């Protein structure tokens, strides 16, 4: 379902078995196209070979359970143009469940699945890409990376300082997947400034590239200003108003907008809130143009079918946002979405392609509130999937929303028990404990036992980084809130879990960044 719930929705890396050995990439899994010459060795070794051969590294980070990873492998990695271009790089496949993955993720600043990163032999990032774009763009973007190996951050910084951008520099910034960067909200305004400056400094004839950079700038500025817009009668800042004007001009040009659809899809409630704050005269034409763009993109063959369903979901989210919290989605839009879901799932039986379609379908049904249908789809996919725990978690989420709490808890428990891989088991374990806190808050003994079991998944080298750290911090916050809601009746459980975590922390060297996150868990609770 929504990657934000399972983990976005959203790239990372791995390492070896212990600190004295370099991290090793797994052999290409069965589902990974063999026509790409994946490097069979450590990531450390890949950079050594890349430097010797003067080739950039093409790093693919994924997970075996990740639906959009399967879509990428099935629809992009199998394309002849991408395969041909990959021979000019040193391709490395890294699975997020390999030992040490969290530490490599920390080093490269990547978190969501899937992510492709091009790096020079000295480990400087040239560009990063996620799923969801025109499938023909991937090979073309690799061409850009070969032509210009200046680190992408350096290109962006130069633009922010007023340096005019060449065509290739502009394109590389425009097609970089900025949404995969792990920024704090306090950094959003600065990123918006940088991207807006880059858009202005691109060659005038690169309309699509300027549009994409402007959309990204609007996304970051809207999220930076989101809190201020919650005040009564609030109006967007001058900068945000200017960016909403520019986005409105982009979506009014249908061809340009559809070519920018995956960037426009990123715009969320914060942006729509800013548009609504400018009044109906501005907001309604923007809404109609945005909806028309998503409808057109949902039928555009440049995008794979899972992404087309994603555009339908973006349309529904926009309609809901512009309509207000109490509004109902138009019946014709809901009916059309259901027709597309049924057609997609009836026609596709390839399990790797199908998983992405199911994931996108569940997102749509969550937004339309059709929980019974979502439940049936998730249940059916659980029965046929090679990794049922992924869809069991989806099924549990829907069951909870339908009021079936006992079933939801049982499904989360089962999904955790069936999950595989160190990072995955902690991720699904955190979902389980969070579910217990929400749905069985009085069962303190079960919460204590489950919490102890899940924390044990972190007992090993290099496990408390990136994805694991974010989930550990969330678990810390939820446990504290659970205790506070009971007026402190569960402090003994918190103490037990804090002690269990300390047994893990003492094995982590003081100099390791993970030690601070570990020590902070339920400290002084």
N, C-alpha and C positions, 0 to 999 in steps of 0.2 A: 504494500500500500504506500502511502505517502512516505517518501524517503526520510522526511524529517522525523517520522515516528520510528521507523526501523533503523534509521541511522544515517538522504540527501542528501530522505530522499539525500546533492550535494552537490579521493585519491591517495594512496600511501605506499609504503615500502617495507622490505624485510631484511632479515639478517640471519646470521648463522646460529649454531647451537650454543656457543658460549663466547665470551668476550675476547678470547685469544684467537678465535677463528673468524675469518671474514664472512659476512652474510652471504648465503648462497641462494641463487634463484632456483625455483623448482623447475623440473623438466616441464616442457609445454604439456598442458593437460590434454585429454582426449578431444575436447571440444575446440581447441585452439588450432586454427588452420596451419597445416604443416608446411605450406609453401613459403612461409616466412621463416628465415633462418634464425630462430631464437637462440640466443647465446646460452650455452650449457656450462654455467660456471657461476662464480660469485659476482655480486654487483661490484665489489672492489676490483675483481679481476677484469670485469667488463670495462671499467674506466682505464685500467692499465693497457688493455688491448686497443681501446679506442684512441688513446694517446699515441701508441705505437703506429697505428694505421691511419691516424689523423681523420677519424670518423666520429661524428656525433653519436651519442647514445639515444636510442629510442626506447624509453622506459614505459612499459604498460603495467599499470597497477590495477588489479581486479580481485574478485573473490568468486569462488565457485558457486555461491548461492545468489549472486547479484544478477537480477533480471536484465538490467540495462548493459551489464558486461556481456551477457549472452547475445544481446541485440548487436552490440558493437562487433563482437567476434563473427557473428553470422552475416552481418550486412556490410561491414567495412573491411575487416581483415581478410575477407575472401575475395575482395575486388581485385582484378588484375592490375589496375593502376596503383593501388596501395601496395600490393605485393612487390611490384617492380620498383617502386620508390623505396621500399623498406631495405632493399639490398644495398643502398647507399649509406645506411645507418648500421649501428650495432644494436639490434633489437634485444631487449631483455624483458622477460615476463616475471613479475613479482606478485606473489599471492599474499593478501593481507593477513593470512593465518600462519605464515612462516614465522619461525622463532625470530624475535628481534624486530618484527615489522613495525611496532610502535616507535621504536627509536629511529629507524630510518624515516618514518613519516615525520618525526620531529625535525630531523635534519633538512628535509626537502620541503617542509611546510605544506604537506598534502594530506587530505583526509577522506574525501569521498570516493566512492567507486562508481563508475570506472574513471580513470584519469590516464591520459597519455602525456608524458613530458619529454621534450627534446632537450638534452643537455650537452654542452661541449665537454671534451675530455677532462677539463678542470672542474667540472660539476656546476658550471654556471647555467642557469635555466635560459633557454632560447624561447620556448613557447610551451604552453600547456593546453590540452584539449580535453573536453569531456564528450558525453554523448549528446544527441539531440540536434545536430546540424545537418545541412545538406551533405549527403554521403559523398558527393563528388569533391567536396572541399578538402577532405582529409589529405589526399595525395597532393593537392595543390598547395596546401599549407606546409607540407613537408618540403616542397620545393622552396618556399619562402625561407624556411629555416636553414636550408643549405646555402642560399644566396647571402644571408645576413646572419652571422653568428654572434652579433652583439647581444649581450644579455637583455632580456625583455625589460627588466627593471631599469636598466641604464637608458634604454630608449625612452621609457616613460618619464624618467627623471629629467632627461634632456628636453623633452617636450614641455614639461612643467616649468622649466627655466626659460622657455621661449624659443628654443631651437626649432627651426623649420624641419619638418619630417619629409624624407624622401618617400616615394610611392611604396617601396617594399617595407620600410619602417612603419608607415601608416597601416598597411595591410596586416602586418604582424601584430600590431597592437589591437586592431579591430577584430581579428579572428582569435585572439587569445581568450580562453575561458576564464575571465576575471572572477566569475562567481565561485570558482573553485579555490580562490585564495582564502586563507584563514585569517580574516581581519577581525579586530574588536570593533564594536560599534563606534567607539570614539575615533576610529581611523576612517570611517566612511566619508566624512566631509572632505578630508584630504584626498581620498581616492577620487571622489567626484570632481574635485578641482583639477586633478591631474588628467583625468579622461576628457573633461571638457576642454582643457587646454590643448590636448592632443588632437581632438576633433577640429578645432579651429586652425591648427597648424598643418593639417593634412593637405595635399594638393587639391585644388578646387574641383577637379574632375572626378575625384574618388567619392562620389555621392554615397554609395553603399557603405563604405568604410567609415565615413564621417557620421552616417546615421547610426551605425552600430555603437560607435564610441559615445555618441550623444545619449543613446538609450541606456547604456551602462552608467553613464554619469548621472542620469535622472534616477536610476534605481538606487544608487548609493546616496544621492542627496536626499531623496524621499525618506530613506531609512534613517539617515542622520537626523532629519527634522521631524520624524514621526511623532515623538513625544510632545513637541510643541504644538502640533496640529490637533491634539486631543482637547485643548482648551476651548471653551465656548467661543464661538464666532472667530476662531483663529483663521488666519489667512496664510498662504505659503510665503516664505521668504522671497525676496526679489530674485535670488539665484534659482530657487526651486520653481518659481513661477515662469522664469525664462526657459528652464529646461522642459517644463510641461508644455509650453508653447511649441518648442522644437519637436517634441514627441508627437504632438497633435499634427504638426505639419508633415511628419514622416508617415503616420498612419493614414493621412489623407491621400498619399500617393501609393495606391494599392500594390503595384509591382515592386516598388522599393520596400514597402512594408513586409510583403510576403517573403522577400529575400532576407529580411532581418527578423523573421518570425521567431527563431530560437532565442534571440536577444529580447524581443518584445515579450516573450513568454515569461521572462524573469520578473517583469513588473508585477508587484504584489499589492497588498492592501494599502501599504504606506503610500504608494504612488497614486492609487485610485482615490485615497482619502484627500491627497493634495489636489487632485483634479476636481473632486466634488466640492472642496472648499472654495473653488473659484466660481461656483454657481452653475445652474443648469444650462445657461446659454453656452458656456464653455464645455461642461462635462458631457452633455448628451451627444453632441456631434463626435467628440473624442470616443465615447463609448461605442457609438455605432460604427465608426471607422475601425476601431480595435476589434470588435466582434466580426466585422466583415473580413478583416485580415486573417483572423484565426480560422474562420470558415474556409477561406481560400487556401490557407496553408494546410488545413486538414485534408485537402484533396489534391495537394501538390506532390507529384511523384518524386520530386527531389528528396523528400523526407520519407523515412521508413514508416511503416504503419503504426508502430508503437509511438513514434513521435507525433504522427498525425492525431492519434488519440490524445496525446498530451496537449495539442493545440485546442482540441475540443474542451478539455478540462480547463485550460486557460480562459477560453471564452466564457464558460460557466462561472468561473471565479470572478471574472470582471463583471458579468451581469449581476451577480450577487452583491459585489462591492458597490456598484453604482446604484443598485436598488435599495440598499440599506439593510440593516440587520433583520427587519421583520418582513421583508419582501419575499415573494415566492418566485422561483425561476419560471420563465415562460414555458408553458406545457409543450409547445412545439419544439423548443430547444432540448428539453428533456427527452422527448420521444425520439428526436433525431439522434441524440447521443446513444440511446439504448439500441437503436437500429444498427449503428456503427459497431457497438460492442458485440452484439449478437453475430453480425456478419464476420467480424474479425476472429472471434473465438470459434465459430463454426468452420471457418475455412483453413485455419492454421493448426496443424497437428505436430509440427516440428517442436520438440520440447524446449529447445534453446530460443527459438523465435517466440514461441507461445508465452514463455514466462514474462517477457517484456510486455506483451499484449495484456496479459492478466493483470500485471502490476498497474498499467495505465488505466485499465477498465475499473479496477477497484478504486483508484483515485477519483474517477468520474462519479462513480456510484456513491462514494462518501460525500462528495459535494452536492449531489442531488438528494441525499438522504435516503436512498433506496437501500437500506441495510439488509433486508431479506435477500435481495438479489445478490448483493455483495457477499453475503454469507454463503449462499449456495455456490457461487463461483469459487470462492476461497476453499470451501470444503471439497469441491470436485478436484481442484488442482492439488490439494494436499494428498488426495488419494492416488494421483497419477505422477506426482513429482518424485524425482530421485533425491531431493532434499526437502522433505515435507515440512521440516521445522520452519522454513521461511513462511510458507502459506498458513501454517498453524498459528503463527503470530498474527497474521492478518485476520484470520478467522476469529481469533480471540478478541482483537480490537472491535470487530463488528459485533460479536456476541455481547461484549460489555455495553456497547451503545444500544443494543436491543434489550438490555436489562437482564441478560442471562449470565449473571456474575459467576455462579458456580462453574458453569461450563467454560467461561472465559479464563478463570483461574486454572482450571484443569488443563486447558489448551496451552497456556503459557508455561505451566510446569512441564508438560510433555515436550513442548518445543525446546525448552532449555535442556532437558535430559537427552534429547535426540541430536542437538546441535554438535558440530564438529569443528575443531580448531580452537586454539587458545583465545584469539581475539573475538571470534564469533561466540564462543561459549560465554565469555564475560558479557558481551553485548546482549545476548538472549537472556542471560541470567539477570542482568539489571532490569530488563523488561518484566521479567517474572516477579522480582521483588517489588518493583514499582506497582505492578498490578495487585499484589497482596496488600500493599499499603493503602491503595485506593478502595479495594473491594472487600477486604477482610481485615480492617484496621484493628479489630479486637483480638485477633488470633496472634498474639505476641510471640508465642512459642514457635509457631510456624514461620513467622517473619524472622525470628532470631536464627532458626536453623537454616532457612533458605539464604539469609544474608551471609552466614558463615560459609556455606557451600560456595556461593558466588564469589565471595572475596578470595577464596582459595584458588580460583582461576587465575588470580594475579600473582600467585606464588611461583615465581620463576624469573629468569633474567630478562630484562628489557621488555617488560609488559605494560608498564604504566606510562604510556606516551600517547599523545594525540587522541584517537577515538576512545581509548580506555580511560584516559584522564578526564575527558569531558563527561563520560558516563559515571565515573567515580564521583565527580563533583556534583552531578545531578542526584545521585543516590544519597550523598551526604546531605544535600539540601532537603530531599524528600523525607529522610529519616528524622531530621530535626523538626520539620513541620509536623510530622506525625506525632512526635513526642509533645510538641507544644500544644497541639490540638487536644491532647489528653491531659493537659495541665501537669505534664511531667511524669505521668504514671509509667512511662516506658524507658525511663533513664537507665534502668539496669540492662535492658537490651542494647541500648546504645553503647554502654560501657563494655559489654561483651564483644560487640562488633569492633569497637575501637581497639580493644586488646588483641583481637584476632588480626586486625590490620597491622598492628605494631609488630607482630611476629613475622610479618612479611617485610615490613619496612627495615628492620634491623639487618636484613640481608642485602640491602641496597647501599652502595657506597655513598657517603655524605656528599661527595662532589657531583653525583648524578642528579640531573634536574628532576628525575622521577621521585627522588627522596622527599622533596618538599611537598609534592602532591600527596604522597603516601602518608607523611606525618600529619598533614592537615585534616585527614579524614576523621570526622567526629571529635576533633580535639576540643577540649573544654565543653563538651556537650553534656 
